[in-house]
Amino acid sequence: MFIKISIVLFGIAIPCVLGVGYGKHRNQPHQCDDIAIIGAGVTGSYAAWRLRQKNLKITMYEYSNRIGGRCFTVHLPDIPDVNIEMGAMRFIPTSHPLANKTIHDLGLEVIDFELGTGPSPDSMYYLRGKHMSYRNLPRQAPYNLPPENRLDLKTLNWNVFKNFTVVTQNGTILKSLDGVDLSDQRLDKQIYRVVFQDMVRDIAALDSLPTSDPGQQSSVPNAVKTVKSGFQSIPLTLVGQFLQASEKHSFNYNRHLRSILKRSDGKYTLNFKPTKTINGITTDDQRSDVIKRCADRVILAIPRIAIENLDWDGLKDTQVQEYLKHSIKEIKAAKIYFGYDTAWWQHLPRATKYAVSMTPLRQSYDFGVSKTTSKGVLNIAYTDEDTRVWREAMKAGNVVLGVNDDSIAATNLSVYMARKYYAEVFDVPIFSVPQPKSAVMKVWDQYPFGASWYSWRPGYKWNEVETRMMKPSATDDVYITSNVFSSSGRTGWIEGGMEIVEKVIKFF
Ligand SMILES: Cc1cc2nc3c(=O)[nH]c(=O)nc-3n(C[C@H](O)[C@H](O)[C@H](O)COP(=O)(O)OP(=O)(O)OC[C@H]3O[C@@H](n4cnc5c(N)ncnc54)[C@H](O)[C@@H]3O)c2cc1C
């Protein structure tokens, strides 16, 4: 027996089907789904929403008890109107047309994301013990390079191209040393990330070096947007509208897809291990039996590590394994937010909305002040690339007041370390960085995510990899829609997954 109920999240009514009757239901014949969608992050939710009016029986299965995946919005105690985004937080309408259209079609209110996507001339950089503004970065960056080596990004880019690739004299045929056409590979900034990133810790500074005097650059006003109800309300609303579109549709939380088997009639048996979520942490429920479901077609909207963990013959091909394991690099990120009674940091001598440093904080954002309670939120750390220090700090010490979710709980050790680094970055004693009233942190390094986003490794033709991985087995109706292998390079944006969904639904 299934129970249909409605839950209300972010003011959005989400009808949901709880699999509470699975015990009794399990051995009865199950009507096959036309489509089973695995994963209720934004990509799986978007796929369900796009297919909602096709008169198909579609079921979504989600590992955890939460819709959203890497779209994860919470609110700190007493600060209800500042969205704390543990994952995705912004989009750029001009670069992300699908996300932009979808968000508007869903009826979600779009507002400016005032922090933008990177530095402004006054942003503060703290590199190798020196402070400077982004405006002064080209002249003051402490790399001690002789003047002839101080190249603008475009020249540096070209030099890297020349030295790491085979170029014909007129420059028309560019091949990397492994023989791949660069026009296919679309190298540019990627080469810095992939070739040099492991060696040069402070590459973020290089990455954002202005190519011209930033004082002369015209900024595009209001180019970066967010959703007033929080980024997680995008997948939540998608799923809500999907379920409302047809009685045939359903949704199951706490279902971990472990294997896919092709049946003799061409349909697929999906084996799910039930999971349990306790205070936000989801694990396999060892006491529950595997649940078998059946589907004509399967959409896998899950991250790389989850695909790799799946037992399905369609992934065993050598080329597919090569792409899955080696074509992309997993980038891990972490975010730490502190809640305070006042936005004290806005009065520091070096106050800035955005700071970049070589400390484990990497980036710090002023997330602003609540309009209702005047309390402040500091995104003290937005760490990209090396998150190990925060994973370790999360394991030690006592949990501090947060939002009662152990998957994003901060410990007093993490809080102390973040305060210490913040004091260093802003050049003040540690006692000037008060203890927060509340804190949350998320390190995106563990199963089923494994990473925040991806970057292409050199030597792969992006289009070929994307096409192959979208439908890894020519003889199977099983599709991968997540943005892992996005040939547009939007492996770190919700747009990337939506683009792949648009390509996949053409098969249906
Ligand atoms: C810190 C951070 C900042 C980001 N900033 C931005 C941003 O500002 N803008 C932007 O556009 N993007 C941003 N991104 C990227 C964006 O969040 C992701 O690209 C996007 O959310 C991925 O969506 P998805 O549905 O493909 O995957 P996920 O969100 O990872 O969803 C996958 C879902 O599948 C479930 N799952 C996994 N394995 C299984 C299984 N075997 N069985 C059943 N269910 C399973 C998971 O529990 C999860 O719910 C950011 C990401 C991070 C981490």
The ligand as an SDF file (V2000), in Angstrom:
LIG
                    3D

 53 58  0  0  0  0  0  0  0  0999 V2000
   29.5930   24.0560   -3.4200 C   0  0  0  0  0  0  0  0  0  0  0  0
   28.8900   24.0330   -4.7440 C   0  0  0  0  0  0  0  0  0  0  0  0
   28.5910   25.2060   -5.3860 C   0  0  0  0  0  0  0  0  0  0  0  0
   27.9310   25.1990   -6.6140 C   0  0  0  0  0  0  0  0  0  0  0  0
   27.5560   26.3810   -7.1750 N   0  0  0  0  0  0  0  0  0  0  0  0
   26.7500   26.3550   -8.2610 C   0  0  0  0  0  0  0  0  0  0  0  0
   26.0920   27.5340   -8.6820 C   0  0  0  0  0  0  0  0  0  0  0  0
   26.2140   28.5940   -8.0560 O   0  0  0  0  0  0  0  0  0  0  0  0
   25.3070   27.4590   -9.7920 N   0  0  0  0  0  0  0  0  0  0  0  0
   25.0900   26.2910  -10.4640 C   0  0  0  0  0  0  0  0  0  0  0  0
   24.3670   26.2980  -11.4720 O   0  0  0  0  0  0  0  0  0  0  0  0
   25.6780   25.1480  -10.0430 N   0  0  0  0  0  0  0  0  0  0  0  0
   26.4720   25.1570   -8.9530 C   0  0  0  0  0  0  0  0  0  0  0  0
   26.9950   23.9950   -8.4720 N   0  0  0  0  0  0  0  0  0  0  0  0
   26.8280   22.7680   -9.2470 C   0  0  0  0  0  0  0  0  0  0  0  0
   25.4060   22.2080   -9.0780 C   0  0  0  0  0  0  0  0  0  0  0  0
   25.0850   22.1690   -7.7370 O   0  0  0  0  0  0  0  0  0  0  0  0
   25.3840   20.8020   -9.6490 C   0  0  0  0  0  0  0  0  0  0  0  0
   25.9370   20.7710  -10.9330 O   0  0  0  0  0  0  0  0  0  0  0  0
   23.9640   20.2700   -9.7550 C   0  0  0  0  0  0  0  0  0  0  0  0
   23.2310   20.5510   -8.5950 O   0  0  0  0  0  0  0  0  0  0  0  0
   24.0420   18.7910  -10.0220 C   0  0  0  0  0  0  0  0  0  0  0  0
   22.7350   18.2800  -10.1020 O   0  0  0  0  0  0  0  0  0  0  0  0
   22.4850   16.7360  -10.4070 P   0  0  0  0  0  0  0  0  0  0  0  0
   21.0380   16.5240  -10.2360 O   0  0  0  0  0  0  0  0  0  0  0  0
   23.0960   16.3810  -11.7030 O   0  0  0  0  0  0  0  0  0  0  0  0
   23.3110   15.9530   -9.3280 O   0  0  0  0  0  0  0  0  0  0  0  0
   23.1220   15.9290   -7.6810 P   0  0  0  0  0  0  0  0  0  0  0  0
   22.6800   17.2600   -7.2610 O   0  0  0  0  0  0  0  0  0  0  0  0
   24.3730   15.3770   -7.2050 O   0  0  0  0  0  0  0  0  0  0  0  0
   21.9170   14.9430   -7.5100 O   0  0  0  0  0  0  0  0  0  0  0  0
   22.0650   13.5670   -7.6320 C   0  0  0  0  0  0  0  0  0  0  0  0
   21.0090   12.9030   -6.7470 C   0  0  0  0  0  0  0  0  0  0  0  0
   21.0770   11.5150   -6.9790 O   0  0  0  0  0  0  0  0  0  0  0  0
   21.0070   10.8320   -5.7470 C   0  0  0  0  0  0  0  0  0  0  0  0
   21.6940    9.5470   -5.9650 N   0  0  0  0  0  0  0  0  0  0  0  0
   23.0060    9.3270   -6.1810 C   0  0  0  0  0  0  0  0  0  0  0  0
   23.2460    8.0240   -6.3850 N   0  0  0  0  0  0  0  0  0  0  0  0
   22.0480    7.3910   -6.3090 C   0  0  0  0  0  0  0  0  0  0  0  0
   21.6400    6.0400   -6.4340 C   0  0  0  0  0  0  0  0  0  0  0  0
   22.5220    5.0720   -6.7180 N   0  0  0  0  0  0  0  0  0  0  0  0
   20.3310    5.7410   -6.2580 N   0  0  0  0  0  0  0  0  0  0  0  0
   19.4160    6.7060   -6.0090 C   0  0  0  0  0  0  0  0  0  0  0  0
   19.7490    8.0140   -5.9040 N   0  0  0  0  0  0  0  0  0  0  0  0
   21.0470    8.3530   -6.0500 C   0  0  0  0  0  0  0  0  0  0  0  0
   21.7120   11.7570   -4.7770 C   0  0  0  0  0  0  0  0  0  0  0  0
   21.3160   11.5060   -3.4450 O   0  0  0  0  0  0  0  0  0  0  0  0
   21.2690   13.1260   -5.2690 C   0  0  0  0  0  0  0  0  0  0  0  0
   20.0860   13.5650   -4.6510 O   0  0  0  0  0  0  0  0  0  0  0  0
   27.6210   23.9750   -7.2320 C   0  0  0  0  0  0  0  0  0  0  0  0
   27.9320   22.7830   -6.5870 C   0  0  0  0  0  0  0  0  0  0  0  0
   28.5310   22.8070   -5.3470 C   0  0  0  0  0  0  0  0  0  0  0  0
   28.7610   21.5220   -4.6240 C   0  0  0  0  0  0  0  0  0  0  0  0
  1  2  1  0
  2  3  1  0
  2 52  2  0
  3  4  2  0
  4  5  1  0
  4 50  1  0
  5  6  2  0
  6  7  1  0
  6 13  1  0
  7  8  2  0
  7  9  1  0
  9 10  1  0
 10 11  2  0
 10 12  1  0
 12 13  2  0
 13 14  1  0
 14 15  1  0
 14 50  1  0
 15 16  1  0
 16 17  1  0
 16 18  1  0
 18 19  1  0
 18 20  1  0
 20 21  1  0
 20 22  1  0
 22 23  1  0
 23 24  1  0
 24 25  2  0
 24 26  1  0
 24 27  1  0
 27 28  1  0
 28 29  2  0
 28 30  1  0
 28 31  1  0
 31 32  1  0
 32 33  1  0
 33 34  1  0
 33 48  1  0
 34 35  1  0
 35 36  1  0
 35 46  1  0
 36 37  1  0
 36 45  1  0
 37 38  2  0
 38 39  1  0
 39 40  1  0
 39 45  2  0
 40 41  1  0
 40 42  2  0
 42 43  1  0
 43 44  2  0
 44 45  1  0
 46 47  1  0
 46 48  1  0
 48 49  1  0
 50 51  2  0
 51 52  1  0
 52 53  1  0
M  END
$$$$
